Amino acid sequence: MSDGNPSRVLVTGGAGFIGRRVVRALLDAGHTVTVVDRHAFPDERVTSVVGDLCDPAVVGDSLGIQTDVVIHLAAVTSVLRSMEDPVGTYKLNVDATFNLLQTARSRGVQTFLLASTNAVTGDVGTATISEKIPLRPLTPYGATKAAGEMLLSAFVGSYGMQGAAVRFANVYGPGMEAKDSFVPRLMRAARDGKGVQIYGDGTQLRDLVHVDDIVSGIFTAWHTGHNGPLILGSGESVTVNDILDAARAVTGAEIPAEYVSAKPGEMPAVIIDISAARALGYQPRMDLKAGIATVWPEFSEKAK
């Protein structure tokens, strides 16, 4: 599949923020795409299966035609939601992942790419996170993603599938209008002439990676035949205050900041090592200001 030949690809969660960019890149590369999501995919070139992956019948329908590759993005991705609803988080992030893996195996799927997270390692302080760090998740979200990685590893080891668990850093980019993460909050504040709350003193370190770099990393894991975890990010950690300053520079807005007490479990730093991905050819290209400049238009246009 690294020779440029078209593949038949299933993208779960393909109507979501990251999924839409993945599907667009797949179509541009000439692949045949099926999307399974709770919302129909708005492109007639895509076969759209609408339903909940917790329903085994939906899993069966989504893999009803021959599939070469599964890119599994669908998940509960909110730490807070996972703490409020650990059962629902388990059902989607673990049960549905197992059913998808088992159905994929039984139908001859060759490659399975799982969207994961650096939250599987828990809080490592200011240590650099690599693929070698032990898994010690501290939330249901992190734990269910770690479980998904273990299931994938078992299927790779037992059945000969290619399987990569791509661990995303903090992803941002176009298509975030409905999101409530820090970058879209900054964009809405700039548009509306309001301020933002910052938890702690703003010196927490974060790795923000543009969605198009994440898409590139997914393709890299696939085309190189990588097995096991692979960390994808920008490779550069910035402070929350740096993100605020970048947003001010791009939007031209003041964006006043109110510093409030940090929430329990707030990590002081997310510093990641992307050398394993770089060794495969992954090269993040979007710096923070240029990346935020791709997000701002969809917010500023709505202010007109």
C-alpha positions in Angstrom: 0.0 0.0 0.0 3.0 2.3 -0.1 3.2 2.1 -3.9 0.5 4.6 -4.5 -2.2 2.0 -5.5 -5.8 3.0 -4.5 -7.1 1.3 -1.3 -10.5 0.8 0.2 -10.5 2.7 3.5 -13.0 2.8 6.3 -12.8 5.9 8.5 -14.7 5.8 11.7 -15.7 9.2 13.1 -15.0 10.5 9.6 -17.6 13.3 9.9 -15.7 14.8 12.8 -13.0 17.5 13.0 -10.0 15.3 12.2 -12.0 12.8 10.2 -13.1 15.3 7.6 -9.5 16.3 6.9 -8.4 12.6 6.7 -11.3 11.8 4.3 -10.4 14.7 2.1 -6.8 13.6 1.9 -7.8 10.1 1.1 -10.1 11.2 -1.7 -7.4 13.5 -3.1 -5.1 10.5 -3.2 -7.6 8.5 -5.1 -8.7 6.0 -2.4 -12.2 4.6 -2.1 -13.6 5.8 1.3 -16.4 4.6 3.6 -17.3 6.7 6.6 -19.2 5.5 9.7 -20.4 8.2 12.0 -23.5 9.4 13.8 -23.8 12.0 11.1 -23.9 11.5 7.3 -20.8 12.5 5.4 -21.6 15.4 3.0 -19.9 14.2 -0.1 -21.4 11.8 -2.7 -18.0 10.3 -3.4 -18.0 8.8 0.1 -20.1 5.7 1.2 -21.7 6.9 4.4 -22.9 4.5 7.1 -24.9 6.4 9.8 -25.1 4.8 13.2 -23.4 4.1 16.5 -20.4 1.9 16.6 -21.5 0.4 19.9 -24.2 -1.4 17.7 -22.5 -4.5 16.3 -24.8 -4.3 13.3 -23.3 -0.9 12.4 -19.8 -2.3 12.7 -20.9 -5.1 10.3 -22.5 -2.7 7.8 -19.4 -0.4 7.8 -17.2 -3.4 6.8 -19.8 -4.9 4.5 -17.7 -4.4 1.4 -14.1 -5.4 1.1 -11.9 -3.1 3.1 -8.1 -2.8 3.1 -7.5 -0.2 5.8 -9.4 1.0 8.9 -8.6 4.4 10.3 -10.4 4.3 13.7 -11.0 7.9 14.9 -14.4 7.5 16.6 -14.1 7.8 20.4 -15.1 9.6 23.5 -12.2 12.1 23.5 -13.2 14.4 26.4 -11.4 13.7 29.7 -14.2 15.4 31.6 -16.9 13.4 29.8 -15.0 10.2 30.5 -15.0 11.0 34.2 -18.7 11.7 34.2 -19.6 8.6 32.1 -16.9 6.0 32.4 -19.3 3.2 31.3 -20.2 5.0 28.1 -16.6 5.8 27.5 -15.7 2.1 27.9 -18.4 1.0 25.6 -17.2 3.1 22.7 -13.4 3.3 23.3 -13.0 -0.4 24.3 -16.0 -2.6 23.4 -16.6 -1.0 20.0 -12.9 -1.0 19.3 -12.7 -4.8 20.0 -15.7 -5.5 17.9 -14.3 -3.4 15.0 -10.9 -5.2 15.3 -12.6 -8.7 15.4 -14.8 -7.9 12.4 -11.9 -6.4 10.5 -9.8 -9.5 11.1 -12.6 -11.8 10.0 -13.0 -9.9 6.8 -9.3 -9.7 5.8 -8.5 -6.1 6.6 -4.8 -5.7 6.3 -4.1 -2.4 8.2 -5.7 -0.9 11.3 -4.8 2.6 12.5 -6.0 3.6 15.9 -6.2 7.2 17.1 -4.7 7.3 20.6 -3.3 9.9 23.0 -0.4 10.7 25.1 -2.8 10.6 28.1 -2.1 6.8 28.2 1.1 7.7 30.1 -0.6 9.8 32.7 1.2 12.7 34.4 5.0 12.4 33.9 5.7 15.9 35.2 8.2 17.7 33.0 9.7 14.5 31.6 9.7 14.0 27.8 7.1 11.5 26.7 8.3 8.8 24.2 6.8 5.5 23.1 8.9 3.8 25.8 7.2 5.5 28.7 5.1 3.0 30.8 1.4 3.3 30.5 -0.1 4.8 33.7 -3.3 6.5 32.7 -5.1 8.6 35.4 -8.5 9.0 33.8 -11.1 6.7 32.2 -10.3 8.4 28.9 -6.6 7.6 29.1 -7.3 4.1 30.5 -9.7 3.2 27.7 -7.2 4.4 25.0 -4.5 2.3 26.7 -6.8 -0.7 26.5 -7.5 0.0 22.8 -3.7 0.0 22.2 -3.3 -3.3 24.0 -6.1 -4.9 22.0 -4.6 -3.7 18.8 -1.2 -5.0 19.9 -2.8 -8.4 20.5 -4.4 -8.5 17.1 -1.2 -7.5 15.4 0.7 -10.2 17.3 -1.9 -12.9 16.9 -3.2 -12.4 13.4 -0.5 -10.6 11.4 -2.4 -7.3 10.8 -0.5 -4.1 10.5 -1.5 -2.0 13.4 -0.3 1.4 14.6 -1.6 3.4 17.6 -1.0 7.0 16.6 -0.9 9.1 19.7 -2.0 12.6 19.0 -0.8 15.7 20.8 -3.2 18.7 21.1 -4.7 18.9 17.6 -6.1 22.2 16.2 -6.9 23.6 12.8 -9.8 24.5 10.5 -13.1 22.9 11.3 -13.1 23.6 15.1 -16.2 25.8 15.2 -18.1 23.5 17.5 -15.1 22.6 19.7 -14.5 23.9 23.2 -10.8 23.4 23.4 -8.4 26.4 24.1 -7.8 27.5 20.5 -11.5 27.8 19.4 -12.2 29.5 22.8 -9.5 32.1 21.9 -11.0 32.5 18.4 -14.5 33.1 19.7 -13.2 35.6 22.3 -11.3 37.5 19.6 -14.4 37.6 17.4 -16.8 38.6 20.1 -14.5 41.1 21.9 -14.4 39.0 25.0 -11.7 37.5 27.2 -10.7 33.9 28.2 -10.0 32.1 31.4 -6.6 30.5 31.8 -6.2 27.8 34.4 -3.1 28.4 36.6 -0.5 30.9 35.6 -0.3 30.0 31.9 3.2 28.6 32.0 2.0 25.0 31.5 3.7 23.5 28.4 1.6 22.0 25.6 2.4 20.6 22.2 -0.1 21.9 19.6 -0.1 20.2 16.3 -2.0 21.3 13.2 -4.6 18.8 11.9 -2.9 18.7 8.5 0.3 17.5 10.1 -1.7 14.8 11.9 -3.2 13.7 8.6 0.4 13.5 7.2 1.4 11.4 10.3 -1.4 9.0 9.8 -0.4 8.4 6.2 3.2 8.0 7.3 2.3 5.3 9.8 0.2 3.5 7.2 2.6 3.7 4.2 5.6 2.7 6.2 3.9 -0.4 7.7 4.6 0.8 11.2 3.4 -1.4 14.1 2.9 -0.3 17.7 2.6 3.2 19.2 3.7 6.3 17.3 3.7 9.8 18.8 2.6 12.6 16.5 2.9 16.2 17.4 4.7 19.4 16.4 7.7 18.4 18.4 7.8 21.9 20.1 6.2 22.6 23.4 4.8 26.1 24.0 3.2 27.7 27.1 -0.4 28.5 27.3 0.6 32.1 27.4 2.5 31.7 24.1 -0.7 30.3 22.6 -2.6 33.4 23.8 0.1 35.7 22.4 -0.1 34.0 19.0 -3.8 34.3 18.9 -3.6 38.0 19.7 -1.0 38.5 17.0 -3.1 36.7 14.4 -6.5 38.2 15.2 -5.4 41.7 16.2 -7.7 41.4 19.2 -6.8 42.2 22.8 -8.3 39.0 24.3 -8.0 39.8 28.0 -7.0 36.9 30.2 -8.4 36.0 33.6 -6.1 33.6 35.5 -8.0 31.2 37.7 -7.1 28.2 39.8 -5.9 25.2 37.9 -8.3 22.2 37.7 -7.4 19.0 39.6 -5.2 16.8 37.4 -4.0 19.7 35.2 -0.7 18.5 33.8 2.3 21.0 34.2 3.8 20.0 30.9 3.3 17.9 27.8 6.7 17.5 26.2 6.8 14.8 23.5 9.5 13.1 21.5 8.6 12.7 17.9 11.9 11.2 16.8 10.4 7.8 16.0 7.8 9.4 13.7 10.6 11.6 12.1 12.6 8.5 11.4 9.7 7.2 9.3 9.6 10.4 7.3 7.1 12.4 9.3 7.8 16.2 9.1 5.4 18.6 10.8 5.3 21.8 8.8 2.9 24.3 10.4 4.2 26.6 13.1 1.8 28.0 15.7 1.1 31.5 14.2 0.7 30.1 10.7 -1.6 27.3 12.0 -3.8 29.7 14.0 -4.1 31.8 10.9 -5.8 28.9 9.2 -8.4 28.7 12.0 -9.2 32.3 12.4 -11.1 32.9 9.1 -14.0 30.6 9.8 -14.6 32.4 13.1 -14.0 36.0 11.8 -16.2 35.4 8.7 -19.2 34.7 11.0 -18.7 38.1 12.7 -19.5 39.9 9.4 
